[in-house]
């Protein structure tokens, strides 16, 4: 059994006749008939039966059909991957990063990308996780790092990191080292807007417990919230890594819980679009980055 025999067999079944398969394959009909006859002799089974309208697979032929398609697809994938290995990685890949991740990791990402794949180009798209997720689904982005995305059958998620949410306050606020969920209601809060994954996470934990926060302002980005807290206007609930920002030297913080609220950072890729070597190498690079930096 060889791949050509299987290819001819699939064509005859799908076209419903030897003559139509011959036209489709640009071959003489007798050569296709000989290949199918040799295949039947090898397997010891009739694979096709003639009808008034052409041919159709027998029970054995139907069983072979699914295996034949899988073998053809596997061979094509293997050929593509092996050929790619013999050449330098090239092309363009579009990577989506949330603003907070991009600020800390865009430089090391691009630097390492250039070292590993000098013949390829990387395009970094910054935005909120919600818009980056839409870009993945719509085909505008190849792969992305997302915070707490909702599940969807269209995307695959791979966990990169989890981190705690903490209470951050201006320097003049007296804070205990640990704050209960109920005590959060006592602080004037500057929080990300309701489309933000951090806000969605907080609402999912606090609202079922009837804990209503005193929200005095909503903003679109973590660092905007930090600047407002630093100015003394109010407090915020943000990921622990936010304290590594350069504007946080004069801020206080406290642990929250129990329970501890943790956000989730994932590597997201589309399920429906095939990946190539460039996408695979870029995903590998993203997995190696230190997202706590």
N, C-alpha and C positions, 0 to 999 in steps of 0.2 A: 504494500500500500504506500503510495507516495502522494505528495500534496497536490500534484497536477491531477491525479485521478479524483481526489476529493473535490478539487475546484470544478472539474467538469461535471461531476455528479451533482453538486449543489446547483450549478447553472441549469442542468436538465430539469431538476425538480422544480426550481423556482420559475423557469420559463414554461414548463409543462410539455415540452417536446424537444426532440433532438435537433430538429431543423432550426427552431428559435434559439436554442442554446448555441448552435453553430454560428448563427449570425451575430449573437451577442459576444461570443469569444473570438470572432473573426477566424474561424477554423473550418476545415472540411468536416462534414457530418460523419463520414466513415471513421475518421481518426478519433472522434469523440466516442462513437459506438464501440470501437476496439478498446479504448481505455476503460469504459464502463464494464465491458465483457470480462476484461482481465481482473477488474476489481471484484466482480461477482464470482469468478473462478477462485480467486484467492480466499474470499470469505466463505465460499461454499453456500451462498444464499442468493436468491433472486432479489434484486434491489428495486427493480422497476417493473411495472406491468403496463401493457398497452391498453388504451381505452379508445373509444370512438373519437375522442377529442385530442388524443396525444398520449402522454404517459403520466403515471402517478406512482409514488413510492409504495412499495409493499410494507408490511409490518417491519421487516428487517431494514428496509430502506429508510423508513421513518426513524427508527432507532439510530441508524448511522448518521442521519442528517444533523442532529444536534451536536453529536461528537465531531463531525466534519467541520461544522462552522467554528466550533471552539478551537479546533486544531489549526485552522487557517488563521483565525484571529491571533492566537498565541504565537504562531510563527511570524506573523507580520509585526507584532509588538517586539518580539525578540530581535528581529532584523533591524528595526528602527533603533532600538536601544543600543545594540552593538555598534551600529554605524555611528551613532552619536558619540560613543566613547572614543572613537578614533579621531574626532575633530575637536577643536577648541569650542567651549561653550560660547554661543553668540546669541544675538537677538535682544529684545527689550522686555523687561518685566516691570509690572506696575504693582507697587506695594503700598498698602494703606496702613497708616499709623495714626493713633489718637494723638492730639496735640501734646499731651503730657509725655507720652512715650517718645515722640519725635524730638522734643526739645533735648532730652537726655541721650538718645541713642541714634539719632539720624547720622551724626558724624562718624561714630564707630561702624555703623552699618555700611555706609557708603565707602569708607576707607577699606574695610575688609572685603567688600564686594569687588572693589577695583583690584585688590591683590589676587583674589581667587579667580575672577572672571574678567580679565582686562579687555576682552573682545566683545563683552556684552554691555548693555546699558540698563541702569536702574532708574525708575521714576518713582519718587515718593510722594504719595498723596496724603495730606494731613486733613483731619476732620474729626467730628464726633463719631463714636462707634456706630450710631444709628445710620449715619450717611455712608460710612465705609461699608457696612453690611449690605446696604442697598446697592452700592457700587459693585460688590462681589456678585450679587444675584443678577444684576443687569449686565454683567460682562465688562464693566469699565475698569475693574481692578482684578488682578490675577490672584493675589493672596493678601491677607490683612491680619493685623493684630487687633483684637477687639476686647472691650471690657463687658463682661456679663451679657453676652448677646442672647436673645430669646431663641429657643430651638426652632429649627426649620429642616425639612427633608432635603433642602437644596444645598446645604452647606455641611461640611465636616468640621468639627471643633477638636482641637488638641490642646489640653491644658498646659500653660506655660508657667503660671505663678498664681498664688493666692496671697493676699495681704490683708491685715486688719484695718478697719476703719477706727480712727481715734478722734477725740474731741480736741480741737485746736482753739486757743483763746489768746487775746492780747496779754502782754506781759503784766499788766496791772490787775488781772483777774486772779483771785485766790482759787486755786484748783487742788482737789485731792488727786492722788495718783490713780484712783479708780472711780469711775462714775457709773451709776446704774442706768439702765434704760429710762426708768421713770424720771430720774433727775435731769435728763437732757431737756425736759420741758421748761426748766428754770432759766435757760440761757437764750439770749437773743441770737438767732441763727441766720447766717448767710450761707445759702446752700445752692448747689447746682440745680438748674431747672428740671422740670418733671420729665423731660425727654432724656435726661442724663442717666446712665446705668447706675451711678452711685446713689442718686436720688431714688431710683426704682428699688434698689436694694434696701435702703432705709425704710421706705414706705412699706415694703413687704414684711419687714420685721416689726416696725412700730405700730402701724395701723391696726393689726389684729389684736394688739394689747391696749388699744384705745389711748395711746400716747400721742398727744398732739404737740408738735414743736411750735415754738414761738418764732416763726419765720419772718424776718424783717426785710430780706432781700433775696432775690434769686439771680444767679449769674450763669454764664455759659461755660466757663472753664475753671479748672481747679486753681490755677495761678491767679486768676482774678479774685477768687474767694480769699486766697491767702493775702493778697494786697489789702483787701478790705479789712480782714482781721488784724493785720499789722497796723492799720491806721486807727484801730481801737473802736471801730463801729460795732463789732459783734464777734461771735464765735462761728465755728464751722465744724462739720464732720467730714473728714477727708481720709484718703488712704495714708498709711504710715509713711510711705515713700515721699509724700509731699514735704516732709520735714527736711529732706535733703536739698530742697530748693534754696537758692542763695538769699531769699528774702525772709527766711524763717528764724534768724538768729535771736530775735527778741520776742519770740512767741512761747507760750506755755502749752503743754499738752497733757492729756489724761487718757488712760485706757478706758474702754467702754465695755460694759457687760458685767456678769454673764447674761445672755449668751453673747459671744463675740461676733460682731458682724465682719464678714470677709468678702471682698470682691474677688472676681475671677478674671484672669487675663488668658485669652486663648489665641491660638493660631488658627485662622479660618481659611478654608479653601473650598471652591465650588465642587460639587459632586458630578455635575453634568459635563464639565469641560475637561478634556484630556490634559494631563500634565506632561511637560517635556523636561529635558535635563536642566534647563535654565531654571524652571520653577522649582524643581526638586532641590537643586543646589542652593537656591535662595531660601527655601524653607529650612534647609539644614542650617544655614547661617543664622536665621532668626532664632532657631531653637538654642543656639549657642550663646546668644547675647545675654548679658546680665541685666535683667529688667528691674532689679532693685537699685541699680546704680543711680 
